[in-house]
Amino acid sequence: MPKLAKPLTDIQVKTAKPRDKTYTLADGGGMYLEIAPTGSKIWRMSYRQANGKTNRLTFGAYPTVGIIDARAKRAEARKILTEGNDPGQVKRENQQAQSIAASSTFEIVARQWLDKTGASRKASTGKSVLALLQNDLFPFIGNRPVSAIGPRDVLAVLRRMETRGAITTAHRAKLICGQVFRFAVAIGLAERDVTPDLKGALAALPKGNYAAIVEPKEVAKLLRAIDTYIGYPYTMAALKLAPLVFVRPGELRSAEWAEIDFDKAEWNIPASKMKMKRGHIVPLSRQAVAILRSLQELSGHGKYVFPSARTVTRCMSDATIIGALRNMGYTTDDMTGHGFRAMARTIMDEILEERVELIEHQMAHAVKDPNGNAYNRTKHLRQRRAMMQRWADYLDRLKDGTEFISEAMSEDFPEDMPLAQAA
């Protein structure tokens, strides 16, 4: 009966010296330490295959693979043998699977999908979809094997978008993920599309009271319609100013000349008029100042910037802007006075990629710092002023047709997908 090998000790392994020729130290169960003349020490295991042939496995080099780890690998290999399988073949298959996983991450597959389906979409759409992938998806799941990504992984990424208020972007990202997963299924890199499992998990897109136009192509049409609208002078001016300042309708129509500081190009809205009961500063772009300057000749002698058509002692009616939009052919399902906020919030975030905290400040939303303190009315005022000018210039380019308009906010997605709205 052959003598069983006595298990090695860590001291024996550590102090084993190289010789002129390669030699081995047995540890039992077919495993041994191979010491080469160079001094390298490799853990190996000999075993007999089902066909009677002898084969061997390599577990790694000492000390990277210690004696305890090597014995764990030996135990795993012997378990595979008792199940009637070849541990060498299993190892090769696992390595191949790992290689495939490494070459089929979500980012790699998504880029393949964009490339393969590029002919079916406009170049501008592909550019916008890629931007969404790069900004909101790749940083979080891009390096994960597409086959290993589950519904909760996707939801965690989408919730980040929800947290910053980009509800429409979150829904659009979910649709893009679904297309990438279905592509992965088609080419054999994933078992299924996991996004249907997220049905109802995202915040619903706002509906009802505040319909808004957020597609740049449609915004351009609206701006041109406003520019050519013929009506009461104060109404015409309010319509032109609304998209530039995107305040709430009540704040716009009740604007007073005492609140306008032309020297600083600012509109200071008192806390009493604000929804959150905090004073608010609206930096005025050159375009906004020009509108107010021209209007000053008409109503500057009174209290209100936009006085009522019936008496200068009251401000414009809350139905005036709505009525003008209806006269231009926009229904309650198309656009409201409140919709100018949603227009700005959506496009500034998703197309112009302005900083979310600047947008939220400018919309007078309840923004807090990391310590939980509400920011004051002058926070980021210089940056907000520059943002408001960029926004006004962008609207001008949309209106005159010089802005390159991406179709990504509608193409490749359901035509009846609800649009974003803002409070």
ChimeraX attribute file (.defattr): number of C-alpha atoms within 10 A of each C-alpha:
attribute: neighborCount
match mode: 1-to-1
recipient: residues
	/A:1	3
	/A:2	4
	/A:3	5
	/A:4	10
	/A:5	14
	/A:6	10
	/A:7	14
	/A:8	15
	/A:9	10
	/A:10	11
	/A:11	8
	/A:12	11
	/A:13	17
	/A:14	13
	/A:15	8
	/A:16	14
	/A:17	14
	/A:18	16
	/A:19	12
	/A:20	8
	/A:21	9
	/A:22	14
	/A:23	14
	/A:24	16
	/A:25	18
	/A:26	18
	/A:27	19
	/A:28	15
	/A:29	16
	/A:30	16
	/A:31	25
	/A:32	22
	/A:33	25
	/A:34	20
	/A:35	22
	/A:36	17
	/A:37	13
	/A:38	12
	/A:39	13
	/A:40	15
	/A:41	25
	/A:42	20
	/A:43	27
	/A:44	21
	/A:45	23
	/A:46	15
	/A:47	20
	/A:48	13
	/A:49	16
	/A:50	11
	/A:51	6
	/A:52	8
	/A:53	8
	/A:54	10
	/A:55	13
	/A:56	15
	/A:57	18
	/A:58	16
	/A:59	19
	/A:60	17
	/A:61	16
	/A:62	18
	/A:63	13
	/A:64	10
	/A:65	16
	/A:66	15
	/A:67	19
	/A:68	10
	/A:69	13
	/A:70	23
	/A:71	18
	/A:72	12
	/A:73	21
	/A:74	24
	/A:75	13
	/A:76	12
	/A:77	20
	/A:78	19
	/A:79	13
	/A:80	15
	/A:81	17
	/A:82	9
	/A:83	9
	/A:84	11
	/A:85	15
	/A:86	18
	/A:87	22
	/A:88	18
	/A:89	10
	/A:90	13
	/A:91	13
	/A:92	11
	/A:93	12
	/A:94	12
	/A:95	12
	/A:96	12
	/A:97	12
	/A:98	13
	/A:99	11
	/A:100	13
	/A:101	18
	/A:102	15
	/A:103	16
	/A:104	22
	/A:105	22
	/A:106	27
	/A:107	22
	/A:108	18
	/A:109	21
	/A:110	24
	/A:111	15
	/A:112	16
	/A:113	17
	/A:114	20
	/A:115	11
	/A:116	11
	/A:117	12
	/A:118	13
	/A:119	10
	/A:120	10
	/A:121	14
	/A:122	14
	/A:123	14
	/A:124	14
	/A:125	19
	/A:126	22
	/A:127	15
	/A:128	17
	/A:129	21
	/A:130	17
	/A:131	15
	/A:132	20
	/A:133	19
	/A:134	14
	/A:135	12
	/A:136	19
	/A:137	21
	/A:138	20
	/A:139	12
	/A:140	15
	/A:141	18
	/A:142	19
	/A:143	16
	/A:144	18
	/A:145	21
	/A:146	26
	/A:147	20
	/A:148	12
	/A:149	17
	/A:150	14
	/A:151	13
	/A:152	13
	/A:153	14
	/A:154	19
	/A:155	17
	/A:156	13
	/A:157	19
	/A:158	23
	/A:159	17
	/A:160	14
	/A:161	17
	/A:162	17
	/A:163	10
	/A:164	12
	/A:165	17
	/A:166	21
	/A:167	25
	/A:168	23
	/A:169	20
	/A:170	24
	/A:171	20
	/A:172	22
	/A:173	21
	/A:174	21
	/A:175	17
	/A:176	20
	/A:177	20
	/A:178	17
	/A:179	18
	/A:180	22
	/A:181	25
	/A:182	20
	/A:183	22
	/A:184	23
	/A:185	16
	/A:186	12
	/A:187	9
	/A:188	11
	/A:189	20
	/A:190	19
	/A:191	14
	/A:192	17
	/A:193	20
	/A:194	19
	/A:195	20
	/A:196	12
	/A:197	12
	/A:198	13
	/A:199	7
	/A:200	8
	/A:201	10
	/A:202	15
	/A:203	12
	/A:204	12
	/A:205	16
	/A:206	16
	/A:207	14
	/A:208	8
	/A:209	14
	/A:210	21
	/A:211	25
	/A:212	27
	/A:213	24
	/A:214	22
	/A:215	19
	/A:216	21
	/A:217	18
	/A:218	12
	/A:219	20
	/A:220	21
	/A:221	15
	/A:222	19
	/A:223	19
	/A:224	16
	/A:225	15
	/A:226	19
	/A:227	14
	/A:228	11
	/A:229	17
	/A:230	13
	/A:231	11
	/A:232	11
	/A:233	13
	/A:234	20
	/A:235	22
	/A:236	18
	/A:237	20
	/A:238	22
	/A:239	23
	/A:240	18
	/A:241	20
	/A:242	21
	/A:243	22
	/A:244	21
	/A:245	23
	/A:246	22
	/A:247	22
	/A:248	19
	/A:249	20
	/A:250	17
	/A:251	15
	/A:252	23
	/A:253	25
	/A:254	21
	/A:255	22
	/A:256	21
	/A:257	19
	/A:258	14
	/A:259	16
	/A:260	20
	/A:261	14
	/A:262	13
	/A:263	6
	/A:264	9
	/A:265	16
	/A:266	18
	/A:267	21
	/A:268	18
	/A:269	21
	/A:270	15
	/A:271	12
	/A:272	10
	/A:273	16
	/A:274	16
	/A:275	13
	/A:276	12
	/A:277	11
	/A:278	15
	/A:279	17
	/A:280	22
	/A:281	22
	/A:282	24
	/A:283	25
	/A:284	25
	/A:285	21
	/A:286	14
	/A:287	16
	/A:288	22
	/A:289	19
	/A:290	13
	/A:291	15
	/A:292	22
	/A:293	13
	/A:294	12
	/A:295	17
	/A:296	15
	/A:297	9
	/A:298	15
	/A:299	18
	/A:300	17
	/A:301	11
	/A:302	16
	/A:303	18
	/A:304	21
	/A:305	28
	/A:306	28
	/A:307	23
	/A:308	18
	/A:309	15
	/A:310	10
	/A:311	9
	/A:312	16
	/A:313	11
	/A:314	16
	/A:315	21
	/A:316	25
	/A:317	16
	/A:318	14
	/A:319	10
	/A:320	19
	/A:321	21
	/A:322	20
	/A:323	16
	/A:324	20
	/A:325	21
	/A:326	15
	/A:327	13
	/A:328	15
	/A:329	12
	/A:330	15
	/A:331	14
	/A:332	16
	/A:333	13
	/A:334	15
	/A:335	22
	/A:336	23
	/A:337	27
	/A:338	23
	/A:339	26
	/A:340	27
	/A:341	26
	/A:342	24
	/A:343	24
	/A:344	25
	/A:345	24
	/A:346	26
	/A:347	19
	/A:348	20
	/A:349	18
	/A:350	18
	/A:351	16
	/A:352	14
	/A:353	11
	/A:354	17
	/A:355	13
	/A:356	16
	/A:357	16
	/A:358	20
	/A:359	19
	/A:360	15
	/A:361	23
	/A:362	25
	/A:363	23
	/A:364	21
	/A:365	13
	/A:366	12
	/A:367	16
	/A:368	13
	/A:369	9
	/A:370	7
	/A:371	6
	/A:372	8
	/A:373	10
	/A:374	12
	/A:375	13
	/A:376	13
	/A:377	16
	/A:378	13
	/A:379	14
	/A:380	14
	/A:381	16
	/A:382	10
	/A:383	12
	/A:384	22
	/A:385	20
	/A:386	13
	/A:387	21
	/A:388	23
	/A:389	18
	/A:390	16
	/A:391	21
	/A:392	19
	/A:393	17
	/A:394	15
	/A:395	20
	/A:396	17
	/A:397	15
	/A:398	22
	/A:399	21
	/A:400	12
	/A:401	14
	/A:402	10
	/A:403	16
	/A:404	11
	/A:405	16
	/A:406	20
	/A:407	20
	/A:408	21
	/A:409	21
	/A:410	15
	/A:411	13
	/A:412	18
	/A:413	12
	/A:414	10
	/A:415	8
	/A:416	7
	/A:417	12
	/A:418	15
	/A:419	21
	/A:420	25
	/A:421	26
	/A:422	21
	/A:423	12
